[in-house]
Amino acid sequence: MNAPMWTGSYIAVDWGTTNRRAWRVDCGQATDEFEDDCGITAVAAGAFPAKVSEIRTRLGDLPLVMAGMIGSNRGWVEAPYISCPAGPEALAAALMEVPGERAWIIPGLSFADGKRADVMRGEETQLFGAVAAGLCPPDALVCHPGTHNKWASLEGGRVIRFRTVMTGELFNLLRQGSILKGWLDRPAEPGAAFRRGVEQGLEGRALTADLFSVRAGVLLGLAETDEAASFVSGLLIGADVRTGLEEFGRGEVVVMGRPELTSLYEAALGVAGTTSSIVDGETALLAGIKSIVEQRS
C-alpha cells in the first residue's frame, strides 16, 4: 500500500449483510456520511464495482477502507479470517487489497477450541477501535448486540475468544413469519414487560416452549398484544445474557453498538445484577478504521 494514498482523506465503510454505512474522513474526522439498505445480499453477482462507484459518487473519489460482510465469501473479495487470540496489528498486517480499485478490506476473526467454532466480521474493528480510542479498557468483557450478538473477551487489547448468539436474527424471523407475526411489529421498550421477559429468559428454560406461551397468554387474556414485542425481546435477550455471563463471568460488561440495542442489553444486564457501560458502535468503528489506516501509512 502506498502511503500517499492515505494522505488527508479516505472513505470508511461498514458493509453488512442487510445494510451499509459509509463516512468520508478528512484529517481523521468524519465530515460526511450516508446509510442505506444495500447490504451484500442486495448486490447481484458482479455488481460490487458499480455499488462501490455509488459510494464514491456520494462521498468523493477517495480510497476505501471497508469492514464487515463485504469481506465474506458472499461479499466482494474474501478476506481470510485471523485466528484468535489476535490484536489490531494482525488486522492491519492482513488488510486485503482489491486490485485496481483503491479499496482495502479488513479481515474478520475466527475462534475454534475443538468443541465449537465461531466467526465475526466488522465487530473486530469496533472492538479494537474502542480500545484505541480509550472508550473500552484493554481487559474487558464486551457484549456487541446486533443481528448476531457477540460476547468477546479482551485481554491486553487482544480478542482472546468470543461467542455469537443469533438473538437479533431470531427475533426478526419470529416477527416476519411465526405465529407471533403481527404482535411483534412494535418497538421493544425496556419497561415492565421487557423485564418480565428478561427474568424468564435468565431462568434457562426451554426457549421454544416459552415463545409459544406468549401466544397462549394473549389468547387466554392473560397478556396484552401491545406488550408482546417487548416481552419476546426480553425473553430472547435474557437467554442471550445468560449464555454470555455463564461462559465469560459476571464482571462489568461493556455494551457496544447502536443505542436502540445497547439500551435493551444494558437494562437486561441490570436485571441480571451485572453492571455495564455503553460504547457507541459508530464511534468505535471509525476509531478502528483510523487506527488501521495509521498503522499502514
C-alpha positions, 0 to 999 in steps of 0.5 A: 500500500502506498502511503500517499494514498492515505494522505488527508482523506479516505472513505470508511465503510461498514458493509453488512449483510442487510445494510451499509454505512459509509463516512468520508474522513478528512484529517481523521474526522468524519465530515460526511456520511450516508446509510442505506439498505444495500447490504451484500445480499442486495448486490447481484453477482458482479455488481460490487464495482458499480455499488462501490462507484455509488459510494464514491459518487456520494462521498468523493473519489477517495480510497476505501477502507471497508469492514464487515460482510463485504469481506465474506465469501458472499461479499466482494473479495474474501478476506481470510479470517485471523485466528484468535487470540489476535490484536489490531496489528494482525488486522492491519498486517492482513488488510486485503487489497482489491486490485485496481480499485483503491479499496482495502478490506479488513479481515474478520476473526475466527475462534475454534477450541475443538468443541465449537467454532465461531466467526465475526466480521466488522465487530473486530474493528469496533472492538479494537477501535474502542480500545484505541480510542480509550472508550473500552479498557484493554481487559474487558468483557464486551457484549456487541448486540446486533443481528448476531450478538457477540460476547468477546473477551479482551485481554491486553487489547487482544480478542482472546475468544468470543461467542455469537448468539443469533438473538437479533436474527431470531427475533426478526424471523419470529416477527416476519413469519411465526405465529407471533407475526403481527404482535411483534411489529412494535418497538421493544421498550425496556419497561415492565414487560421487557423485564418480565421477559428478561427474568424468564429468559435468565431462568434457562428454560426451554426457549421454544416452549416459552415463545409459544406461551406468549401466544397462549397468554394473549389468547387466554387474556392473560397478556396484552398484544401491545406488550408482546414485542417487548416481552419476546425481546426480553425473553430472547435477550435474557437467554442471550445474557445468560449464555454470555455471563455463564461462559465469560463471568459476571464482571462489568460488561461493556455494551457496544453498538447502536443505542436502540440495542445497547439500551435493551442489553444494558437494562437486561444486564441490570436485571441480571445484577451485572453492571455495564457501560455503553460504547457507541458502535459508530464511534468505535468503528471509525476509531478502528478504521483510523487506527488501521489506516495509521498503522499502514501509512 
